[in-house]
Amino acid sequence: MESYLRHQGDKLVDRFDARCYVHLTEVMDTHDVSRGRGEYLEVLRRIQQPTLVVGITTDILYPLDEQRELAESIPNAQLAVLEAPQGHDAFLIEQHQLAEKLRRWCEAFLDLLPDV
């Protein structure tokens, strides 16, 4: 087990720069979609792009209630819920479930487009 964990740790270190992770985390933690644009809910109401919001039932990093608020506040948004026990990482693990939700949304979106 120890050699397996060491091997997996070495693989991670070889392919991922820790400074990048720190920077990405900082950017995500400080991002504010309403910064310089007005009140948060009003900013969301102005988004016209069809949007798929994906929430995961067990995600504590981006709770499902927050994803539901986004979907309800963006006019052309739809909420897709991944039922998964893995928490936030479910979007990486439940690839087939996520792909199916994306496929359905894309098909519905394409049906809304005018014929060219």
VENURBEL-V765255 format. One line per field, one symbol per residue. ss: DSSP state (@ for helix, = for strand, . for the rest). Layout:
ss->???
This chain:
ss->.@@@@@@@@@@@@@@..@@@@@@@@@@@@@.........@@@@@@.....======.......@@@@@@@@@@...======....@@@@@@@.@@@@@@@@@@@@@@@@@@....
